[in-house]
């Protein structure tokens, strides 16, 4: 399968706390971009010794061409789901890169140029299960990133999940996509124009 849009080394870092589903989010998005969209993708991860509550990060490098170095160095997007993660990784965001925040958990953004949603409360209040927060993030990114086809990514998500949690995660994905479109609408396009 040929990628829909040519990319040369697009880097995304998902960061936050253990227990937020950061690694799963990276794996599902990476699989969707590789198998569903035809890109070359590398995925690397690290997390602190404490499983829940410790720091966690997962990087994706996405390219139409072969990837020579698998680790992210200059981020196009930083998804920060905790204040600590935002503080630690914001310096790695390249000029013109996009910061995406969990607005309830990052009360002090390092810049006023970011996109954000209260992902955790959305998952808890609208989906009914806080653990689906990472899938709300995936849905919002499928709106934000012009090289992602929403239907293809949703199909990839559904194929990666056990049947018993598929429906709730599809609901979370659709919620994230819908709210990003509503809240970020014009801002999302302007983010890419600024580069």
C-alpha positions as CSV (number, residue, x, y, z in Angstrom):
1,X,0.0,0.0,0.0
2,X,1.3,3.5,-0.9
3,X,1.1,6.1,1.8
4,X,-1.6,8.7,1.1
5,X,0.7,11.7,1.7
6,X,4.5,11.8,1.6
7,X,6.2,12.3,4.9
8,X,9.8,12.7,5.7
9,X,10.6,11.8,9.3
10,X,7.6,13.0,11.3
11,X,8.1,12.5,15.0
12,X,5.5,12.2,17.8
13,X,6.1,11.8,21.5
14,X,3.3,10.6,23.8
15,X,4.2,11.4,27.4
16,X,2.5,11.3,30.8
17,X,2.1,9.0,33.8
18,X,2.2,5.2,34.0
19,X,-1.4,3.9,33.9
20,X,-2.6,6.5,31.3
21,X,-2.2,4.0,28.4
22,X,0.7,5.9,26.8
23,X,2.4,2.8,25.4
24,X,-0.8,1.3,24.1
25,X,-1.7,4.6,22.5
26,X,1.7,4.6,20.6
27,X,1.4,1.0,19.6
28,X,-2.2,1.4,18.2
29,X,-1.4,4.6,16.3
30,X,1.9,3.1,15.0
31,X,0.1,0.0,13.8
32,X,-2.6,2.0,12.1
33,X,-0.1,4.2,10.3
34,X,2.0,1.2,9.2
35,X,-0.6,-1.4,8.3
36,X,-3.6,0.9,7.5
37,X,-1.8,3.8,5.9
38,X,1.3,2.2,4.4
39,X,4.0,4.3,6.3
40,X,7.3,3.2,7.7
41,X,7.0,3.5,11.5
42,X,9.3,2.9,14.4
43,X,8.0,2.9,18.0
44,X,10.2,3.2,21.1
45,X,9.1,3.5,24.7
46,X,10.4,4.0,28.2
47,X,8.8,4.2,31.6
48,X,9.9,4.6,35.2
49,X,10.4,1.7,37.6
50,X,6.9,2.5,39.2
51,X,4.3,1.1,36.8
52,X,1.4,3.4,37.9
53,X,2.2,7.1,38.6
54,X,5.8,7.0,37.3
55,X,6.8,8.8,34.1
56,X,6.0,7.1,30.7
57,X,6.8,8.0,27.1
58,X,6.3,6.4,23.7
59,X,7.8,7.8,20.5
60,X,6.8,7.3,16.9
61,X,8.9,8.1,13.9
62,X,6.7,8.1,10.7
63,X,8.1,8.3,7.2
64,X,7.3,7.4,3.6
65,X,11.0,6.6,3.2
66,X,13.0,4.0,5.1
67,X,13.9,5.2,8.6
68,X,17.6,5.3,9.3
69,X,17.4,6.2,13.1
70,X,14.5,4.8,15.1
71,X,14.4,7.3,18.0
72,X,12.7,10.7,18.1
73,X,15.1,13.6,18.4
74,X,13.2,16.7,17.1
75,X,9.5,16.4,17.8
76,X,6.8,17.5,15.4
77,X,4.1,16.8,18.0
78,X,4.4,16.5,21.8
79,X,1.4,15.0,23.5
80,X,1.8,15.8,27.2
81,X,-0.7,14.2,29.6
82,X,0.9,15.4,32.8
83,X,2.7,18.6,33.9
84,X,5.9,16.7,34.6
85,X,6.0,15.3,31.1
86,X,5.2,18.7,29.6
87,X,8.1,20.3,31.5
88,X,10.5,17.5,30.7
89,X,9.9,17.1,27.0
90,X,8.8,20.6,25.7
91,X,12.4,21.5,24.9
92,X,12.5,18.7,22.4
93,X,9.6,20.2,20.4
94,X,11.0,21.7,17.1
95,X,10.2,25.2,16.1
96,X,6.7,25.1,14.5
97,X,6.0,21.8,16.4
98,X,2.6,21.3,18.0
99,X,2.0,20.8,21.7
100,X,-1.1,18.9,22.6
101,X,-2.1,18.9,26.3
102,X,-4.4,17.2,28.8
103,X,-5.7,20.6,30.0
104,X,-6.8,19.4,33.5
105,X,-3.4,17.8,34.3
106,X,-1.2,20.5,32.7
107,X,-2.3,23.7,34.5
108,X,0.9,25.6,33.6
109,X,1.7,25.2,29.9
110,X,5.2,26.5,28.9
111,X,3.6,28.5,26.0
112,X,0.3,29.9,25.0
113,X,0.5,28.1,21.6
114,X,-1.0,24.7,22.2
115,X,-4.1,22.6,21.5
116,X,-5.7,20.9,24.4
117,X,-8.7,18.9,25.7
118,X,-9.6,17.6,29.2
119,X,-9.1,14.0,28.0
120,X,-9.4,12.3,31.4
121,X,-12.7,14.0,32.4
122,X,-14.0,13.4,28.9
123,X,-13.3,9.7,29.2
124,X,-14.8,9.5,32.7
125,X,-17.9,11.6,32.1
126,X,-18.7,11.0,28.4
127,X,-17.5,7.5,27.8
128,X,-18.0,6.2,31.4
129,X,-14.5,4.7,31.8
130,X,-11.4,6.7,32.6
131,X,-9.1,4.1,31.0
132,X,-10.4,5.0,27.6
133,X,-8.6,8.4,27.9
134,X,-5.8,7.3,25.5
135,X,-8.4,6.4,22.9
136,X,-9.9,9.9,23.2
137,X,-6.4,11.3,22.5
138,X,-6.1,9.0,19.4
139,X,-9.4,10.3,18.1
140,X,-8.4,13.9,18.5
141,X,-5.0,13.3,16.7
142,X,-6.8,11.5,13.9
143,X,-8.5,14.9,13.3
144,X,-5.4,17.0,13.8
145,X,-3.0,15.1,11.6
146,X,-3.7,15.6,7.9
147,X,-2.0,12.3,6.9
148,X,-4.4,10.2,9.0
149,X,-7.6,8.8,7.6
150,X,-10.1,8.7,10.4
151,X,-12.0,5.5,9.2
152,X,-8.7,3.6,8.6
153,X,-7.4,4.5,12.0
154,X,-10.7,3.5,13.7
155,X,-10.6,0.2,11.9
156,X,-7.0,-0.4,13.0
157,X,-8.0,0.4,16.6
158,X,-10.9,-2.0,16.5
159,X,-8.7,-4.8,15.1
160,X,-6.1,-4.3,17.8
161,X,-8.6,-4.5,20.7
162,X,-10.3,-7.5,22.3
163,X,-14.0,-7.6,21.5
164,X,-15.2,-6.9,25.1
165,X,-13.6,-3.4,25.1
166,X,-14.1,-2.6,21.4
167,X,-17.4,-0.7,21.6
168,X,-16.3,1.6,24.4
169,X,-13.1,2.5,22.7
170,X,-14.8,3.2,19.4
171,X,-17.1,5.6,21.3
172,X,-14.0,7.2,22.9
173,X,-12.2,7.5,19.5
174,X,-15.3,9.1,17.9
175,X,-15.6,11.5,20.9
176,X,-12.0,12.6,20.6
177,X,-12.3,13.2,16.8
178,X,-15.6,15.1,17.2
179,X,-14.4,17.4,20.0
180,X,-11.1,18.1,18.3
181,X,-13.0,19.2,15.2
182,X,-15.4,21.3,17.3
183,X,-12.8,22.9,19.7
184,X,-9.7,23.1,17.4
185,X,-11.5,23.5,14.1
186,X,-9.8,26.5,12.5
187,X,-6.9,26.4,15.0
188,X,-5.8,22.9,13.8
189,X,-5.3,24.0,10.2
190,X,-3.5,27.2,11.3
191,X,-1.1,25.1,13.3
192,X,0.2,23.5,10.2
193,X,0.2,26.7,8.2
194,X,2.5,28.3,10.8
195,X,5.4,26.0,9.9
